[in-house]
């Protein structure tokens, strides 16, 4: 594992309504997805391993 990185044991992820709207309609109002989209969710979980800083 690279220095300063932390491995998270993810067990649950939530998706917000705007992400569902982008997924189902490809846009929200004037904002259109024209390229690959990276969802910005931050899934929680306990730290399972860490590297020295």
Secondary structure in CASP SS format (residue, H / E / C, confidence):
PFRMAT SS
TARGET T0000
AUTHOR 0000-0000-0000
METHOD secondary structure of the structure
MODEL  1
X C 1.00
X C 1.00
X C 1.00
X C 1.00
X C 1.00
X E 1.00
X E 1.00
X E 1.00
X E 1.00
X E 1.00
X C 1.00
X C 1.00
X C 1.00
X C 1.00
X C 1.00
X C 1.00
X H 1.00
X H 1.00
X H 1.00
X H 1.00
X H 1.00
X H 1.00
X H 1.00
X H 1.00
X H 1.00
X C 1.00
X E 1.00
X E 1.00
X C 1.00
X C 1.00
X E 1.00
X E 1.00
X C 1.00
X C 1.00
X C 1.00
X C 1.00
X C 1.00
X C 1.00
X C 1.00
X C 1.00
X C 1.00
X C 1.00
X C 1.00
X C 1.00
X E 1.00
X E 1.00
X E 1.00
X E 1.00
X E 1.00
X E 1.00
X C 1.00
X C 1.00
X C 1.00
END
